[in-house]
Amino acid sequence: MFSRTNIEKQLLKYRSKRIDEQSVMEEVQRLFSENVKQRDEIVSSLSKKSSEIENHFNFDLLETKHIFHIEDIENLCVIYRLRFLDSHYFKGNFPEEAISKVRSLEKKHQVTLKNFKIVAPAKLLKLENADDPLLFAPMGNDYFYLIHKWGKDLHPFRKLLMWPYRSFDNLVFTVVVLSVLLTSIIPMQWLTPNPGIGEYLFLAFFIFTGMGGMVILYGFSKGKNFNRVIWNSKYYNA
């Protein structure tokens, strides 16, 4: 006796009471146009150097888990041999999710964010000549607000592999350990019929000086430096 209700038609009826079809198209076009403009402005801010020093957030709306001091960021960069630089040095494309988070944060705090910073391996940055970005916005007083992380996680052994580059002492210790290991696996009988402790010590010293020389040669030729020196350097050969 009663016909079924077509909810699509009901939805169209409710909309027609609020606004006509032409106005719907105009409103949608206007909103999409505004969205594109805002996103283009965010991409421009991410890709260009800014004169702004800090951003003025609404502290009541901030999440504590996203607030980091410069010392925390420095420790991360030193341990994993990463760089902390202005976002305009990033040579990849910023993902849509990162742009959306910036836009959402700006709308939430009623502020236009500037002077973005990014943490990433050197290979992902356009560094001047003499696998996981983190996007930050400065808050002032050496505090930074983490906006977005993207890309793949770092290799599980990156921390261990980058340990020798943290300091000169670490590098020397690594060369000594490698020299001892190489000495222990070399068959001394090929070099002398009756090897003693003196021969082993001489061989270890010989290997140590050889490896040390190669490390120094490579370091100077490539302009390499230790993690604590380069973590916020914009130069590739630093």
Secondary structure, 3 states (H helix, E strand, C coil): CCCCCCHHHHHHHHHHHHCCHHHHHHHHHHHHHHHHHHHHHHHHHHHCCCCCCCCCCCHHHCCHHHEEEHHHHHHHHHHHCCEEEEHHHECCCCCHHHHHHHHHHHHHHCCCCCCCEEEECHHHECCECCCCCEEEEEEECCEEEEEEECCCCCCCCHHHHCHHHCCHHHHHHHHHHHHHHHHHHCCHHHCCCCCCHHHHHHHHHHHHHHHHHHHHHHHHHHCCCCHHHHCCCCECCC
